């Protein structure tokens, strides 16, 4: 299918726009006996932040060597300042029967930014391991029309719909990330996205985007600087959400990201086997089912399938299961089991240099390396510890400790682990890491 035909078909699905966020309402003083006045716009604006620092110990590797198959926790035996974030937002209230406006800006400084950049936005302005990134910057409007619960329209830059895990550290139950998060989904989008709240159960998402982790702007041949988009073709992200199933205990989100995502440079074209970066499509598909089994136990299942039309990249697919049990008010016990198949060996890899990940996305030379076709398995167990803080402690809202132990293995008999940091094959069929992080929430 030609890209203009696909985009034309998509445009007929739903008005482009954005995913709604839950509004945080604040009560205003009222006269006794009179109904409470609705909160004013400014009273629902919030400003908060997080500082996350962590370390992963890997007995197989010297300090600072890449841990194969990892992104955010990728340096063995080396403490990292993963994220220092600040978020300013005014979420919309999508339950209103009137128009409502909101926005979100989230800025990040830390080692995670090496992997979260929008292309062309300060992705080369800092050469150190700790870099700066705009995680999200969007405006949103709630329109109480057409669908039963209205339509919410978002424009700007936002995190992807796909996946169980997210960039925002406190929203995950583990310090390390799954293979699916690292290699099977996009992280961020630029464009226009809409969600139609058909009824209390069904939400439909549809949006026009520039591609995976891209911004805007194309400079032919890179003669005038780094492009925001690594090719000239637009894409689509959308899906369907099912809420309040089985008495409100189950939610489902099935989403897809469709776009030509191979970079239009000589290195990029050679890497994808002579593909046409503007017409060879990449399909990233993900479904997440969450079951709140009891008030203490939550179970989550995720399935993922990625396929690229180029001759080199082929397909990858996997599944992950999560269990989280609130043992005490301050203690949660977590588990994750995952299998991920990389059919071509070009999805899972390691990125030793601070610019290797964005160089790969741009289609420039990099020191990134993979280990050939493999089936990976990983098992992670950890705790979420949230101690009660003294009331006198200023500004700090919470402190979270997330220790974990993780076992990775090749289920296909390969030796992808124990690498020396170069492109040569690994020497080990498995690896065990243990570590964790500390998050301070302001």
N, C-alpha and C positions, 0 to 999 in steps of 0.2 A: 504494500500500500504506500502511495506517495505521501510525503509528510504533510502536504497541504490538504490532502483528502482526509487524513487522520485528524488533523487539527480542526478541520471544518466539521467533522462528525462530532468531535468532542464539544465544540462550541454550542451545539444544539442540546447538550445534556442538561446543563445547569448554568445559571449565571455565574461568571467567575467571581471568586471571592474567598472568604476565610473561615477558618475553624474557630468556633466560639470558645470563649473562656468563661469560667464561672465567676460571677461578680461577688465581691466581698462587701456586703451591705453593712452600713453603720447606722445605729439608731440615733435619732436626734431627740432632744428634749421636747416633750409634748405637754399640752395642757390636759389636766385630769379630765377624763371622759371623752376627749376628742381623739379621733383616729391619728395614728402616728404619721407624720409627714414623711414622704420618701426622702432618702438621702440625696444630698446635692452631688453634682458630678465630681467635684474636687474631693469630697470626703471618702470616696472609694478609690482614690489614687494611692498606691503603695510604693515604697522604696525599700528594698532589702538586698542582702548580699550574702555570699558564702566564700569561705577560704578552705580549700581542700589540699592536703598534702599527704602523700603516701609513698610506700616502698614495697617492692617485690623482691624477695630473696630467692635466687636460683643457684643451687649448689653446683650446677653444671657450667656456670658462666662467670667470667671475671666481671668486676664492677664496670658498669657503663655499657656492656655489650648488649645488643638488642636481644630481647626475648622473642623468639620466632612466633609469629601468629598473634602478636599483641600490638595494640596501638597506644592507648592512653597510659598503660602501665608497662611500657616497653623497655625500660632500662633496668638491667639486672643489678640488684644490690645497691641501687643508687636512689637516695631520697629525691622526690620530685615535688615541686610546687605545681600541682596539676591545674588548679583553678582558683583564681580570685575574681569573683564576679560581682557585678552590681546590676540590679534589675529595677527599672522604673516602669510601672504599668498601671493602666486603668482598664480592667476587664469590662467587657460589655455584659449586660444582663439580657440573656437570650430568652428569658421568660416574659419580657415586657410585650405589651400590645402596642407599643409606640417605638419610634426610631431611637436607637441608642448608639453612642460612639465610644470607641476605646482605642488603646494603643499599647505597644510594648516595645521597650528597648532593653536589650541585655548585652552587656559588654563583658569580655573575658580577657584576663591576662594569666599566662601560665604555660606549662609545657603541653597541655592538651591542645592549645591553639595551633600547633603544627599540623593537626589533623582535622581541624574544624573550619579552616578558612573558606570564605567565599573567594573564588578565583578573582584576581585583579583588585582585591581590597586588602591592602597592607600584608599580602602574603609573602612579600620579600623585604619588608621595611625593617625587620629585626632579625639578625642572623643568629641570635642566641637560642638556647633551648626554650626559654620562656619568651613567648610572643604575644601579640595583641590580636584580638578578633572581635568582630561584631557577630554575636550568636543569632540575635533576632532584632529586627527593626521593622515594625509594620503598624499600619493603621487599620481599623476595623469598624464596620457599621452593621447594626442589626436592623433588618427590614422586616416588619411584621406582615409580609404579603406572601401570596401564592401558596406556600406550604403551610401545613397546619400550625407549626411552631415558628414560621417565618424563615427567612434566609439571612445568614450572616456572611458578609463579604469582607475579605482581608486582602490587602495589597502591600507588597513590600518583600521582606525576607523573613523566613520562618524555618523552624525545624520540621523535618519530614513527618508525614502521617505514619510511615511504616515503622514497624518494630515494637518490641516489648521494652527495650532499653533505650535510654535517652542520653543526651549530652550532659544535662543538668545533674550533677553528682548526687545530691540528696534524694533524687527521685528514683534511684536504683537501689537494689538490695546488696549489690556487690561492688567492690572496687574494680576488679577486672571485668572485662566485657566479653560477651559471647563472640564466636566466629561470625554468627549472623549479623550482629551489630557492626563488627569491624569490616566485614567484607561482603555482606549480602544485601545491604540497604543503602540508600543515600543518607546523608546526614542533614542536609539543608537544601532549601529551594528559594528561588527568586521568581516572583510573578504575581499572579492573582489567583486566589483560591476561594471557593464558596462551599458552605454547608447548608443544605436544605433540611430543616427539621420536619420531616414528613408527618410524624406523630411522635408520641412519647417513646416509641420503640425504634423507629427507623430514622437514621440520618444518612444523607447521600452527599458525598464530597466530590468536587470536580474543580480542576484548576489548570491554567496554562502557565508553564514554567520555562526557564531557559535551559535547564538540564541539571545534572547532579552536581551539587556544591558550586554552582556557577553564579555569577552576577549578570551584568549586562555589558554589551559592547564587544565588538569584534574588530581587531586590527589585522588586516590581511598581511600575512607573512611576519607578523610581530615586529614590524618596522617601527612602530610608534609606541612601544611599551607592551606590557603584559595585558592580554585580553581578559575581560570579565567572563566571556564564554569561550570555550576551547573549540567551538565550531559554529556554523551559521544556522543550525537547526533548532527549533523550539521543541518542547515536549509537553507531557501531560502527567499530572498526578491526581489520583482520586480513589474513591472506594465507597464502601458501605459500612455503617456502624449499626449494630443491633444492641439495644440497651434494655435493661430491666427484664431479661428473660428469666423464666422459671422463678417467678416471684421476686425478681430483682436481684437474684444471686449471680447471674451470668451476663457477661458482655462479650461482644464479638466485634473486632475491627479487621476487615479485609481490605487491603489497599494495594495499589499498583503504581509504579513510576515507569513511564514509557518515554524514551528519548534517544536520539543518537548521541552517545556520550564519549566516543573515541576522539582524541584531540587531532586537529587538522594541522599537523606539522609533519615534516619528513620522518622524524623518529616515531611519532605517534602512528603514522600510516604504516611504517615498517613493522612496528610492534603488533599491530592488529592484522598483519598478514596481507597488506594491500587493500584494506577496506576503504569504503567511501565514508568518511566521518560524518557527512551530512545526511546520509540516507540509510546507513546500517544501524538498525535500532537495537537498543538494549532494554530488556524487560526485567524489572525488579518487582517481585510479587511477595507479599507477606500477609499472614493471617495470625491474629492473636486472640485467644479465647481465655477469659479470666473468670474463674469460679470462686466466689466467696463462700466456701463450704460451711464455715461457722464464723462466729465473731472473732475467732482467733486464727483460723486457718484459711489461707488463700492459695489456690492452685492456678497456675498459668501454663498454657501450652502455646507454642509458636511453630508455624511451618513457613518455610522460605524457599523460593525458587527464583534463580537468576539465570538469564540466558542472553547472549549477545550474538547478533547475526554475523559478526566477523569470524574469519576462519580460525583465529588464534584463541579467542577468549572462550567460546563455547558456553558451557553451562556450569552452574554450581547449585547445590540444594542442601537443605538441612532441616533439622527439627530440634527444638529445645523445650525442656520442661522445668518449671520452677515450683518450689514449695516454700511458703513462708509461714511460720507459726509464732504467734505472740505469746511467749512463755510467761513473761512478767510484764508489768507496765513499762519497764525500762529495757527489756531484753527480748529480742526477736531472733529466732533460729531459722536459717535460710539454706536452701539447697538448689543446685542447678545441674542438670545432665543434658548433654548436647551431642549430636552427631552432625558433621558437616562434610559434604563431599565436594571437592574441587576437581572437576573432570579434566581441566586443562592445565592446572598448576599455575594459572595466572590470576587467581583471585586472592588466595592467602599468601602473605609474604612478610617481609621485614623491611624497615626503612631506617638505616643507620644514621643518615645525615639529617640535619634539621630542616632541610628543604627537599628531601627526597620524595616525600608524599606529594607536595604541590608540584614538584617537577614532573612527576609521573602523570598527574592530572592535566598539566599544561601540555604534555608531549615533549618535554625537554629531557636531556640526559640526566640520569640519576643513578645512585648506588643501590636502589631497591633490588631485592632478589626474592625469588620463590624457590620451591623445592619439587616441582613437578606434580603430576596428578597424585592426590592423596585423599584418603578418607580420615578425617580427624574426629576424635572423641575427647570430650572434656567433662570432668566432674568437679564441682566446686561446692564447698561447704563453708559457711561463715556465720557470723553473728552481727546483729545491729544493736549496739549498746548506746542508749540515750539516757545518761544519768540526770537526775534532778539537780538543777542549778540553784545556787543561792539567789534569793530574790533581790539581794543588794547588788548583784553583778550587773553593771551597766551595759546596755547595748546588745549583749549576747543573748539571743533567744534560745539557742540550743547548741549542744556539742554532741557529735555523733562519732562513735568509733565502729569501724567495720573490719575486724580481723577476718582472714580467710585462708584456706588451704586449697590448692587446685592441682589436679592431675590431668595432664594432656598426653594423648597417645595417638599413634598412627594405627588405625584399624585395618590398613591395607598392606602392612608389612614394610612400610618405608621408614626412613631415618631422617625426618625433617628437623629434629631438634639437636641441641648440642653443637650448633654452628659456631664458627670462629669469627663471624661478622662479615664474611665475604660471600661470594656467589657460589662457592663450592657446596656440594651436598652436605647435609648434617651427618652426625655420627651416632645419634641416639634415636630410638624409636619412641621414647617417652620423656617427659620431664615433670618434675614436681616443684611447684613454687608455693611459698607461703609469705604472707605479708598483710597489707591492709592500708587503711587510710584514716585520717581524722578530718572531720568537717566541722567548721565553726560557722554557725548560721546567725547573721545579724538582722 
